[in-house]
Amino acid sequence: MEYYGSIEAGGTKFVCAVADEALNIVERVSLPTQFPEATLDQVFDFFDGYKLKSLGVGSFGPIDINQKSSTYGHVTSTPKVGWRNVDFLGALKERYDIPIAWTTDVNAAAYGEMHLGAGKETQNCIYLTVGTGIGGGAVVNGHVLHGFSHPEMGHISVQRYPNDRIESSCPYHDNCLEGLAAGPALEKRTGMKGQQLEPDHEVWTIEAFYIAQALMNYSLTLSPEKIILGGGVMKQTHLLAKVRESLKEQLGDYSTLPRLEEYIVGCDLGDNSGTMGCLLLAKEQKNRMKQTNEVGAEVSNFKN
């Protein structure tokens, strides 16, 4: 039997899975993200036990998704030690001669949630993960959003909350969303992880302010039908209401959004968003290649 494969490659762990034709997961493993060679050896050990027909990869970034680029398939300017400029996709293609879909982990999660989760009644949605880092993916008219590169929603500039003077946790930017609102920023302000903080702690007002400011910018730029929030920080369920409240306050009366309880939502697939998105992309990549081959065969027969 042949299977679809999925790699959700994160800075902390690689989640690998195989699924049948109906995308029922047959097996899944979670592997610690180490240096590339050690990590990929574990990935290969897992997938070598299955006959794969295609593979979907959602990787931490930044990554090169421009197929005309000389570094297509590489992890590029990541702060993750050892992974900068690694030809991740190339290593997979060298090992497996199958169709491989290649995108970011958050784009994959957005795709999974749009088709199978909180956004399944939409064609345009954004998925934002707030955890150790912050990243966002977008699906526009049913397709993952790519341009010269992929969205880097966690690194947009934001205005600081009044009197918030902590040093940004981002090594690149002093005032970006990730640097001021990801998990490490929470710890800098309080000395504790988010799950250790009481729901009425004042830091949640600051956190909601930054996330809502970002959501306002995304809303005014892309006008999605739904914004889905995931990641470890968002597992503090009380935060969702605070984000909606802050968004309403910051937006003022300028623009009318859908009902906020339906517009700003948590993810339905939980920790499976990225895996299911990768499996969907793997299946689509296989079907796309099949159609291309069939058209090519028809053209060849016509010429002959």
Secondary structure, 3 states (H helix, E strand, C coil): CEEEEEEEECCCEEEEEEECCCCCEEEEEEEECCCHHHHHHHHHHHHCCCEEEEEEEEECCCECCCCCCCCCCCECCCCCCCCCCECHHHHHHHHCCCCEEEEEHHHHHHHHHHHHCCCCCCCCEEEEEECCCEEEEEEECCEECCCCCCCCHHHCECCCCCCCCCCCCCCCCCCEHHHHHCHHHHHHHHCCCHHHCCCCCCHHHHHHHHHHHHHHHHHHHHCCCEEEEECCHHHCCHHHHHHHHHHHHHHCCCCCCCCHHHHEEECCCHHHHHHHHHHHHHHHHHHHHHHHHHHHHHHHHHHC
